Amino acid sequence: GKIESRKHPVLQLTLRATPKVVEEVRRAYPDLDLVVFKASYGPVEDPASVIGDYAHLNPVIVAVNDVSRGGIGFGAEENELLAITRSGLVKRIGPARKSRVARELVELYLEERSRGGRG
């Protein structure tokens, strides 16, 4: 309904973080290979810290989208990722059509698995 501004000239909201779905997936499927997607606002300064932030999940890859950029990602035809693998490889994928970015990400996953990049 409508909140009447005369009765409530000041509003205060308390926000709570939602549970991380990927953590629930890891608990339910401890042996599953995970590719974690992370949205960042701005470029990644330290790729090692990104993989470190998710070390408790033991992902094969963390794929980072810079959501501060226009023309890629949400609502766009193209995307660009910074992919950081478990073994420490850092690879920029794109900018390219989303289908190509997805294909390259799958190829990187397969390469990482062949390197023995399993937890």
C-alpha positions as MATLAB code, in Angstrom:
seq = 'GKIESRKHPVLQLTLRATPKVVEEVRRAYPDLDLVVFKASYGPVEDPASVIGDYAHLNPVIVAVNDVSRGGIGFGAEENELLAITRSGLVKRIGPARKSRVARELVELYLEERSRGGRG';
ca = [
       0.000    0.000    0.000;
       0.871    3.634    0.029;
       2.959    5.050    2.858;
       1.632    8.457    3.734;
       4.478   10.933    3.848;
       2.670   13.234    6.288;
       2.435   10.436    8.851;
       5.948    9.125    8.097;
       8.228   12.035    7.066;
      11.311    9.868    7.675;
      11.623    6.216    6.700;
      14.338    3.885    7.857;
      14.999    0.543    6.186;
      16.958   -2.354    7.595;
      18.357   -4.631    4.912;
      19.646   -8.134    5.477;
      21.978   -9.973    3.123;
      20.412  -12.990    1.477;
      22.071  -16.382    1.857;
      24.582  -17.205   -0.867;
      23.005  -19.850   -3.116;
      26.422  -21.170   -4.130;
      27.172  -21.994   -0.474;
      23.937  -23.970   -0.242;
      24.842  -25.813   -3.459;
      28.292  -26.654   -2.075;
      26.749  -28.049    1.137;
      24.257  -30.149   -0.786;
      26.785  -31.370   -3.395;
      30.269  -31.384   -1.860;
      31.899  -33.112   -4.864;
      30.347  -30.933   -7.568;
      32.662  -28.829   -9.737;
      31.653  -25.210   -9.229;
      32.039  -22.266  -11.568;
      31.172  -19.231   -9.464;
      29.929  -16.022  -11.067;
      30.712  -12.772   -9.269;
      29.481   -9.303  -10.135;
      31.935   -6.525   -9.341;
      31.589   -2.813   -9.676;
      34.799   -1.752  -11.351;
      37.788   -3.733  -12.565;
      39.350   -6.474  -10.446;
      42.576   -5.185   -8.929;
      43.790   -8.450   -7.373;
      42.611  -11.665   -9.074;
      44.278  -13.828   -6.406;
      42.103  -12.240   -3.737;
      38.968  -13.055   -5.757;
      39.744  -16.775   -5.834;
      40.756  -16.473   -2.170;
      37.341  -15.048   -1.273;
      35.794  -18.284   -2.548;
      38.497  -20.720   -1.410;
      36.119  -22.293    1.135;
      33.929  -23.367   -1.816;
      36.857  -24.772   -3.831;
      35.552  -23.526   -7.206;
      37.194  -24.571  -10.447;
      36.711  -21.040  -11.811;
      35.470  -17.707  -10.535;
      34.083  -15.669  -13.456;
      33.843  -11.946  -12.711;
      31.538   -9.520  -14.526;
      32.281   -5.806  -14.185;
      28.725   -4.486  -13.917;
      29.868   -0.857  -13.948;
      30.468   -1.009  -17.703;
      27.755   -0.228  -20.209;
      27.103   -2.290  -23.312;
      28.057   -5.644  -21.835;
      26.402   -8.043  -19.426;
      22.826   -7.578  -18.327;
      20.490   -6.582  -21.137;
      23.272   -6.459  -23.740;
      24.198   -8.700  -26.684;
      27.793   -9.042  -25.507;
      29.602   -9.895  -22.320;
      33.119   -9.890  -20.947;
      34.476  -11.941  -18.055;
      37.650  -12.097  -16.066;
      38.044  -15.812  -15.322;
      40.304  -16.903  -12.470;
      41.008  -20.628  -12.205;
      41.777  -22.764   -9.199;
      45.333  -23.254  -10.494;
      45.859  -19.478  -10.681;
      45.389  -18.820  -14.406;
      43.774  -15.446  -15.129;
      42.067  -15.062  -18.497;
      39.960  -12.281  -19.975;
      37.123  -13.662  -22.105;
      35.471  -11.248  -24.512;
      34.100   -8.798  -25.135;
      32.133  -11.002  -27.490;
      28.648  -12.355  -28.081;
      27.389  -14.135  -25.001;
      27.335  -17.522  -26.768;
      31.041  -17.173  -27.577;
      31.886  -16.083  -24.026;
      30.005  -19.126  -22.696;
      31.830  -21.451  -25.107;
      35.228  -20.059  -24.090;
      34.344  -20.405  -20.412;
      33.424  -24.075  -20.926;
      36.702  -24.610  -22.805;
      38.625  -23.017  -19.935;
      36.809  -25.278  -17.470;
      37.801  -28.356  -19.507;
      41.414  -27.153  -19.695;
      41.489  -26.601  -15.941;
      40.105  -30.083  -15.328;
      42.756  -31.601  -17.653;
      45.479  -29.766  -15.664;
      44.305  -31.714  -12.639;
      42.572  -28.667  -11.228;
      40.276  -30.826   -9.120;
      40.026  -30.068   -5.409;
];
